[in-house]
Amino acid sequence: MHTVQPTHIRIRRVGGVEQIELHRPEALNAWTPEMGRELLAALRAASADEQVRAVLITGAGRAFCAGADVKVPRELEPDGSPDLHTRLEQIYNPIVLELRRMPKPAIAAVHGAAAGLGVSLALACDLVVAAESATFLLAFVHIAVMPDGGVLPHLVARVGPARAAQLAMLGEKLPARTAHTWGIVNDVVADDDLAAAGETLAARLAALPTTALASMKEIVNASLGAELEPLLAREAQVQQRHATTADYAEGVAAFKEKRRPRFIGA
């Protein structure tokens, strides 16, 4: 059991399972750089700890994770445009890579909203169990940017290019049952059963031969095709292209003002 807790996540060791709870319930566990750094440190520690045999990621409150917190101001590039790539390169992409590289299984237990980086986080895990209330949303298009955090390659691997494009380009919510039918999640359970289902699955994996599981994970990663790290690096570079567009400025303003954006294609 951990005695010192970070601020924005909660960590609990149960047997061989490291349970990591995103803990900004007042903000639907939306990511801030500080929460990202805490999560990255926790994942790296769990990966290196031989006593940890599986990792379970959950969210506190009403949602799993509502994505990046748009209320946190963006850093600026030298030319004054918003910096859309540094947090990806320094914090968020390393989280995705750590989850894929750790030689032990990672499980996401998702309830309520999983949006943006919340979907990226869930799909970077090996297995996903969802509550009936769970919804998956890639709303990036509504602020005139592209999905990031590796979610597109992971979606293409799970559901194929047509459905991945549908989710990314239309930015519509996908309910848990449809996500299960499509192959995005492994199981759907009643909301009241989610905590027990996630813990049971993680404990089951923790009792299995970890070396064999690590080998399976290695080959699954290799079978996905393009190397993830250079793909994430390219993704961050491409994301930055949107920083100076009028549509991005309009999308962010419309989101904050809770109105429909008026995009002009520039």
Buried (B, 14 or more C-beta within 10 A) or exposed (E): EEEEEBEBBBBEBEBBBBBBBBBBEEBBBBBBBBBBBBBBEBBBEBBEEEEBBBBBBBBBBBBBBBBBBBEBEBEEBEEEBBBBBBBBBBBBBBBBBBBBBBEBBBBBBBBBBBBBBBBBBBBBBBBBBBBBBBBBBBBBBBBBBBBBBBBBBBBBBBBEEEBBBBBBEEBEBBBBEBBBEBEBBBBBBEBEEBBEBBBEBBBEBBEEEBEEBEEEBEEEEEEBEEEBBEBBBEBBEBBBEBBBBEBBBBBBEBBEEEEEBEBEEE
